Amino acid sequence: MAIASSLGVGHLQVPMAAPLSLGLGGNAVTVSTVALGTDAIARCRGRRSRCSSRRSGRTLKAVVSARAEAGKAPLTFAMVYPFSCHNYELRYWLAAAGVDPDHDVRLVVLPPPLLVDRHA
């Protein structure tokens, strides 16, 4: 994000430096149970372990395909900034599951202060 901000990519150009960035990889993708449906939730749940990224990806692929076949609108996923690790990690996970992030789903930018207003 610091590089994109310094270059003015995606919004106003703002000089920025990030001398140190720490993270523990605690990002998560959350999907409304209404969007997934009870069948998909049941497929993803395991008795002994939580849903793995591979298993949840397969489940999401099935839901995305079923929605497309039924003529429903694609699922919408939001990220906090278009050049953040959230965007790249979400795109990587979707693509690994066989979901084209540019065609099969809708990706939008939603800054954290607006999340509550946009929850539906």
Secondary structure by P-SEA (a helix, b strand, c coil): caaaaaacccccccccccccccccccbbbbbbcccccaaaaaaaccccccccaaaaaaaaaaaaaaaaaaccccbbbbccccccaaaaaaaaaaaaacccccccbbbbbbcccccccccc
